[in-house]
């Protein structure tokens, strides 16, 4: 077990990516991936998996504030299932409620409006998802 995990914040136009270490419980953003209607360039994901060799991949599960599913929830599940099916990686879904809000606030506090480009926000959201996962699964 490497202790390395990758996290994805699924979106239809951009997919945020973060890498983290179980031992420290911390994550850092990687470059967000462009997506066309939710479909990424799978060769880029394959490169990430080969480079980082994660023991697990965490995919953010978008839910409404009351915990109910929304239209994007099924698409995120499908993305996670395709990750597992294509690459055979252990995969887990993780509640991502408020991850984008937290990511935007953190980026804004460090760099103002200029820090809020779409890719940065999505990958910062993936960091929030992964660090939240580490807190709930020490």
C-alpha positions as CSV (number, residue, x, y, z in Angstrom):
1,X,0.0,0.0,0.0
2,X,1.5,3.2,-1.2
3,X,-0.6,5.5,0.9
4,X,-1.1,7.7,-2.2
5,X,-4.7,8.5,-3.3
6,X,-6.0,10.5,-6.2
7,X,-9.2,12.5,-6.0
8,X,-11.5,13.8,-8.8
9,X,-14.1,16.5,-8.7
10,X,-16.3,15.5,-11.6
11,X,-17.8,18.2,-13.8
12,X,-19.2,18.2,-17.3
13,X,-16.6,20.8,-18.6
14,X,-13.7,20.4,-16.2
15,X,-12.6,17.6,-13.8
16,X,-10.5,18.7,-10.8
17,X,-7.7,16.5,-9.7
18,X,-5.7,16.2,-6.5
19,X,-3.1,13.8,-5.1
20,X,-2.7,13.1,-1.4
21,X,-0.9,11.0,1.2
22,X,-2.8,9.0,3.8
23,X,0.1,9.3,6.2
24,X,-0.1,13.1,6.4
25,X,-3.8,13.4,5.6
26,X,-3.0,16.2,3.1
27,X,-3.5,16.7,-0.6
28,X,-2.4,19.1,-3.3
29,X,-4.0,20.1,-6.5
30,X,-2.9,18.8,-9.9
31,X,-3.9,20.4,-13.2
32,X,-7.6,20.1,-13.9
33,X,-8.7,18.0,-16.9
34,X,-10.9,19.4,-19.7
35,X,-14.0,17.4,-20.3
36,X,-16.5,17.3,-23.1
37,X,-20.0,16.8,-21.7
38,X,-18.4,14.9,-18.8
39,X,-16.1,12.8,-20.9
40,X,-12.4,13.4,-20.2
41,X,-9.4,12.4,-22.2
42,X,-8.9,9.0,-20.7
43,X,-5.2,8.8,-21.8
44,X,-4.5,11.7,-19.4
45,X,-6.2,9.9,-16.6
46,X,-4.2,6.8,-17.5
47,X,-1.0,8.8,-17.2
48,X,-2.0,10.1,-13.8
49,X,-2.7,6.6,-12.5
50,X,0.6,5.3,-13.9
51,X,2.5,8.2,-12.5
52,X,1.0,8.3,-9.0
53,X,0.0,4.6,-8.6
54,X,-2.7,5.3,-6.1
55,X,-3.9,2.7,-3.8
56,X,-7.4,4.2,-4.1
57,X,-9.2,6.8,-6.2
58,X,-11.8,9.0,-4.5
59,X,-14.5,10.6,-6.6
60,X,-16.6,13.5,-5.2
61,X,-20.3,12.6,-5.1
62,X,-22.4,15.7,-5.7
63,X,-25.5,15.8,-3.5
64,X,-28.1,18.4,-2.6
65,X,-27.7,20.0,0.8
66,X,-30.5,17.7,2.1
67,X,-28.5,14.6,1.0
68,X,-30.7,13.8,-2.0
69,X,-29.3,13.1,-5.4
70,X,-29.2,15.6,-8.3
71,X,-28.8,15.1,-12.0
72,X,-25.0,15.3,-11.8
73,X,-24.9,12.6,-9.1
74,X,-25.6,9.8,-11.6
75,X,-23.0,11.1,-14.0
76,X,-20.3,11.3,-11.2
77,X,-21.2,7.6,-10.3
78,X,-20.8,6.7,-13.9
79,X,-17.5,8.4,-14.2
80,X,-16.3,6.6,-11.0
81,X,-17.5,3.2,-12.4
82,X,-15.7,3.9,-15.7
83,X,-12.5,4.7,-13.8
84,X,-12.7,1.4,-12.0
85,X,-13.6,-0.5,-15.1
86,X,-10.9,0.9,-17.3
87,X,-8.0,0.9,-14.8
88,X,-9.0,-1.6,-12.2
89,X,-8.3,0.9,-9.4
90,X,-9.9,0.7,-6.0
91,X,-12.5,3.4,-6.0
92,X,-14.7,5.2,-3.5
93,X,-17.3,7.9,-3.7
94,X,-17.2,10.7,-1.1
95,X,-19.8,13.3,-0.3
96,X,-18.6,16.6,-1.8
97,X,-21.2,19.0,-0.4
98,X,-19.8,22.5,0.0
99,X,-16.3,21.5,-1.4
100,X,-16.5,24.2,-4.2
101,X,-17.6,26.8,-1.7
102,X,-14.7,26.0,0.6
103,X,-12.2,25.8,-2.3
104,X,-13.3,29.2,-3.7
105,X,-13.0,30.8,-0.3
106,X,-9.5,29.4,0.2
107,X,-8.3,30.5,-3.3
108,X,-9.9,33.9,-2.9
109,X,-8.2,34.5,0.5
110,X,-4.8,33.7,-1.1
111,X,-5.2,35.4,-4.5
112,X,-8.3,37.4,-4.9
113,X,-10.6,37.1,-7.9
114,X,-7.7,36.3,-10.3
115,X,-7.2,33.0,-8.4
116,X,-10.7,31.8,-9.2
117,X,-10.2,30.4,-12.7
118,X,-12.3,27.3,-13.3
119,X,-9.5,24.8,-13.4
120,X,-8.0,26.1,-10.1
121,X,-11.4,25.9,-8.4
122,X,-12.1,22.4,-9.6
123,X,-8.7,21.1,-8.5
124,X,-8.9,22.9,-5.2
125,X,-12.3,21.2,-4.7
126,X,-10.6,17.9,-5.3
127,X,-8.2,18.8,-2.5
128,X,-11.1,19.5,-0.2
129,X,-12.8,16.2,-1.1
130,X,-9.6,14.2,-0.5
131,X,-8.7,15.9,2.8
132,X,-12.3,15.4,4.0
133,X,-12.0,11.8,3.0
134,X,-8.8,11.5,5.0
135,X,-10.5,13.0,8.1
136,X,-13.4,10.5,7.9
137,X,-11.1,7.5,7.1
138,X,-7.9,7.9,9.2
